[in-house]
């Protein structure tokens, strides 16, 4: 199926209405307060947005990845912080359990995460391990019937509020990615500490935490995937996560574009709306084209993922193009508004701040280029 099928149009219309009525009106408050209201999170669960592509028998909405991308885009158009709450929870925490978990793990964790208000997070990055996950120092010591995890994780989206964490740790001493194992960790376990919360430039309503694992006891049945094969879990998870961040970037870009376009028809200079000035028209034309291209790249990557075809390169392309386009579009949106765009009275200032992170997390733009080039060169 393509993005133009009626079912996707219906999903977009439904989520768009929710974003316009429930999310966008409080986006500035979320940004100011640094908090997504609990009643909004409850509504996200009630509408199936937090478990979109999880099968119905496991408590989800039974949708597909294309639908998930639409949800993240439309919610992010209303509020980028709320969009990334959904994205990190769904694609980084639930997807690896759905894809690599045992039947027992799926039945134990996914229903609560999909529809029961249990938020998930993904713990990979560390103070000295970001783009190079092979340098992880978090270690899981084998104690017979359980492991003991110790280490520090950085920049963990949803880290403060999560009930379940996917944690990457070394189970054998090595200087590269070998020996990394993925674990499902319940955050109420003794020794799991939220060390600090980051004060960020944008997506301020999304909590970003440093996590300290102080001899956290994890039963062996909570190993996710194969022992020592966690690097595969991490990379596969990030491939799908990049589609979600591309969708978040698209939503932010769309919000900035719509506001700039409307503003240009209302702002009078030189005796006429600035929308009649060719310089403004050219900026709007470039914004519109980049948004359309981003949406097609995201739809293509989602289609490949839904049909179980290779999509690593396409996910990286979507994330790279959508995030860099988002940064450009939000910059130009401020330019259209002029001095007004630089003030907090108008939303494009927030969109601009929210945009930057999309070029950084779940793989910087430079990492996306490495992934794309590697995929192209191996096909010579």
Residue pairs with C-beta under 8 A, 6 or more apart in sequence:
1 7
1 8
1 66
1 303
2 299
2 303
3 66
3 295
3 296
3 299
3 302
3 303
7 67
8 66
8 67
8 70
11 63
11 67
11 70
11 71
12 70
12 74
15 49
15 70
15 71
15 74
15 75
16 74
16 77
18 43
18 47
18 74
18 75
19 74
19 75
19 77
19 78
19 79
20 78
22 40
22 43
22 78
23 40
23 75
23 78
23 79
23 82
24 77
24 78
24 79
24 255
26 37
26 40
26 79
27 78
27 79
27 81
27 82
27 347
27 350
28 347
28 350
30 36
30 37
30 79
30 81
30 82
30 204
30 205
31 79
31 81
31 204
31 205
31 350
32 204
33 205
34 204
34 205
35 205
36 79
36 81
36 82
36 85
36 205
36 206
40 82
41 85
41 117
41 119
42 117
44 50
44 75
44 82
44 85
44 86
45 51
45 115
45 116
45 117
48 60
48 61
48 63
48 115
49 61
49 71
49 75
49 86
50 86
50 89
50 90
50 113
50 114
50 115
51 59
51 60
51 61
51 90
51 94
51 110
51 113
51 114
51 115
52 60
52 61
52 63
52 67
52 68
52 71
52 90
53 60
53 61
53 62
53 63
53 64
53 65
53 67
53 68
53 90
54 60
54 61
54 62
54 94
54 98
54 110
54 113
54 114
55 62
56 62
58 98
58 106
58 107
58 110
58 111
58 114
59 110
59 111
59 112
59 113
59 114
59 115
59 116
60 110
60 114
60 115
61 114
64 302
64 306
65 240
65 243
65 302
65 305
65 306
66 299
66 302
66 303
66 306
68 90
68 91
68 244
68 302
69 243
69 244
69 246
69 247
69 298
69 299
69 302
70 247
71 86
72 83
72 86
72 87
72 244
72 247
72 248
72 251
73 83
73 247
73 248
73 250
73 251
73 254
73 295
73 298
74 251
75 82
75 83
75 86
75 251
76 82
76 83
76 84
76 247
76 248
76 249
76 250
76 251
76 252
76 255
77 83
77 251
77 252
77 254
77 255
78 251
78 255
79 205
80 202
80 203
80 206
80 248
80 251
80 252
80 351
80 354
81 203
81 204
81 205
81 206
81 354
82 205
82 206
83 247
83 248
83 251
83 252
84 157
84 203
84 206
84 245
84 248
85 119
85 157
85 158
85 206
86 244
87 241
87 244
87 245
87 247
87 248
88 120
88 121
88 122
88 157
88 158
88 241
88 244
89 113
89 119
89 120
89 121
89 158
90 244
91 237
91 240
91 241
91 243
91 244
92 120
92 121
92 122
92 157
92 166
92 237
92 238
92 241
92 362
93 113
93 119
93 120
93 121
93 122
93 158
93 162
93 164
93 165
93 166
94 110
94 113
94 114
94 120
95 237
95 240
95 241
96 122
96 166
96 182
96 224
96 225
96 233
96 236
96 237
97 105
97 106
97 109
97 110
97 113
97 166
97 184
97 224
98 106
98 110
99 236
100 182
100 224
100 225
100 233
100 236
101 109
101 110
101 184
101 224
101 225
102 221
104 221
105 184
105 221
105 222
105 224
109 118
109 164
109 184
112 118
112 163
112 164
113 119
113 120
113 163
113 164
118 163
118 164
119 158
119 161
119 162
119 163
119 164
120 158
120 162
120 163
120 164
120 165
120 166
121 156
121 157
121 158
121 159
121 162
121 164
121 165
121 166
121 187
122 156
122 157
122 165
122 166
122 237
122 241
123 153
123 156
123 159
123 165
123 166
123 167
123 168
123 185
123 211
124 133
124 136
124 153
124 168
124 234
125 133
125 153
125 154
125 155
125 156
126 135
126 136
126 137
126 138
126 151
126 152
126 153
126 154
127 152
127 154
128 135
128 137
129 135
129 136
129 137
130 154
130 155
131 363
131 364
131 366
131 367
133 168
133 177
133 180
133 231
133 234
134 175
134 176
134 177
134 180
134 231
135 175
136 151
136 168
136 169
136 170
136 180
137 151
137 170
138 149
138 150
138 151
138 152
138 153
138 167
138 168
138 169
138 170
138 213
139 149
139 150
139 151
139 169
139 170
139 171
140 147
140 148
140 149
140 169
140 170
140 171
140 181
140 183
140 218
141 147
141 148
141 149
141 150
142 171
143 217
145 219
145 220
146 217
146 218
146 219
146 220
147 169
147 171
147 183
147 217
147 218
147 220
147 223
148 215
148 216
148 217
148 218
149 167
149 169
149 183
149 185
149 191
149 213
149 215
149 216
149 218
150 213
150 214
150 215
150 216
151 169
151 213
152 195
152 210
152 211
152 212
152 213
153 159
153 167
153 210
153 211
153 213
154 210
155 198
155 208
155 210
155 361
156 162
156 165
156 208
156 209
156 210
156 211
157 206
157 207
157 208
157 361
158 206
158 207
159 165
159 194
159 207
159 208
159 209
159 210
159 211
160 194
160 197
160 207
160 209
161 207
162 187
163 186
163 187
163 188
164 184
164 185
164 186
164 187
165 184
165 185
165 186
165 187
165 192
165 211
166 182
166 183
166 184
166 185
166 224
166 233
166 237
167 182
167 183
167 184
167 185
167 213
167 218
168 180
168 181
168 182
168 183
168 230
168 233
168 234
169 180
169 181
169 183
169 213
169 230
170 179
170 180
170 181
171 179
171 180
171 181
171 227
171 228
172 178
172 179
172 228
173 179
177 231
178 228
178 231
179 228
180 228
180 229
180 230
180 231
180 234
181 223
181 225
181 227
181 228
181 229
181 230
182 223
182 224
182 225
182 230
182 233
182 234
183 218
183 222
183 223
183 224
184 218
184 222
184 224
185 192
185 216
185 218
185 222
186 192
189 216
189 217
189 218
190 216
190 217
191 213
191 214
191 215
191 216
191 217
192 211
192 213
192 214
192 216
193 211
193 212
193 213
193 214
194 209
194 210
194 211
194 212
195 209
195 210
195 211
195 212
196 209
196 210
197 207
197 208
197 209
197 210
198 208
198 209
198 210
200 208
200 357
201 353
201 356
201 357
202 350
202 352
202 353
202 354
202 355
202 356
202 357
203 354
203 357
204 353
224 230
224 233
225 232
225 233
238 362
238 363
239 311
239 312
239 315
239 316
240 305
240 315
241 362
242 301
242 315
242 316
242 318
242 319
242 362
242 363
242 368
243 298
243 301
243 302
243 305
243 311
243 315
243 318
243 319
244 362
245 319
245 322
245 323
245 358
245 361
245 362
246 294
246 297
246 298
246 301
246 315
246 318
246 319
246 321
246 322
246 323
246 358
247 298
247 322
248 358
249 294
249 319
249 322
249 323
249 325
249 326
249 355
249 358
250 291
250 294
250 295
250 298
250 322
250 326
252 326
252 330
252 351
252 354
252 355
252 358
253 287
253 290
253 291
253 294
253 322
253 325
253 326
253 329
253 330
253 351
253 355
254 291
255 347
255 351
256 287
256 329
256 330
256 333
256 347
256 348
256 351
256 352
256 355
257 284
257 287
257 288
257 291
257 329
257 333
259 333
259 346
259 347
259 348
259 351
260 283
260 284
260 287
260 332
260 333
260 336
260 337
260 348
261 275
261 284
263 336
263 337
263 340
263 346
264 273
264 274
264 275
264 280
264 284
264 336
265 273
265 275
266 273
267 273
267 274
267 337
268 274
269 277
270 277
274 280
274 336
275 281
275 284
280 336
283 332
283 335
283 336
284 336
286 328
286 332
287 329
287 332
287 333
290 321
290 325
290 328
290 329
291 325
291 329
293 321
293 325
294 318
294 321
294 322
294 325
294 326
297 314
297 317
297 318
297 321
297 322
298 318
298 322
300 314
300 318
301 311
301 314
301 315
301 317
301 318
304 310
304 311
304 314
305 311
305 315
312 371
312 375
313 371
313 372
313 375
313 376
316 363
316 368
316 369
316 371
316 372
316 375
317 368
317 372
319 358
319 362
319 363
319 368
320 365
320 368
320 369
320 372
322 358
323 355
323 358
323 359
323 365
324 359
324 365
326 355
326 358
326 359
327 355
327 356
327 358
327 359
329 355
330 348
330 351
330 352
330 354
330 355
331 352
333 341
333 348
333 351
333 352
334 341
334 342
334 348
334 349
334 352
335 341
337 346
337 348
340 346
341 348
341 349
342 349
343 349
344 350
359 365
363 371
